[in-house]
Amino acid sequence: MITVLGRKADLPAQFRILVLAILLAILGCSTQSADQFEDSARAKYILVTALDAWRAGKTKSLTTRNPPIRFADDDQIAGTELVDYEFEDESAPIQPFQNVTVILSLKDKQGQTTQKNARYQIGVDPVLTVLRSDN
């Protein structure tokens, strides 16, 4: 029994079940959103860690981390230096296993600097990976 506008009212069982189902659906959705937020934050951290290591010339250190990060980028393998980078959309969430566009400022072995849009996919489970997906 509840009080509605000063009067006691008995809610039908069907209505109570409907309210309970809606509440459970809302709670289920908020848990999923929290998991997605956590994965997005973790994916961004992994990507930034890998790109910062490349910029510092220390990509080999990624394999000695705990857990290690597997980083694969053809420009980095070719010896191209990463001068700087920025996300195409800084405010966009980064979802695991979906393309993330990063604008790279690169310097080749001849000292020429160029900008290039690169797409990466980030894996968060079971192995941490940053893989260039536009090559």
C-alpha angles and dihedrals in degrees: 000000000000134000116245118180091341094309127105113241132187111218116220115247091242091057092050090050090050092051091048091050091051092050092049091049091051092049091048092052094049091052091052091049091052090051091048091049091050092049091047093051091046092048092051091048091051093048094047091047092053095046092046089052090051092048090051092047091243106113091133088066089066091073092054095054120105103263097020122230119224108215122187123179123149093213091053091046089051089057097255112155120232107224097177143330141203134187115252088227110020093189097049116105116246111228122198115257094012125108116267117192117221125180107225126200104207134186117202127210090270091057096252113146120212138167121232134179109231130185122213134187117208124208119202103174137076092349126020108238140169110191127179106233103183099065 
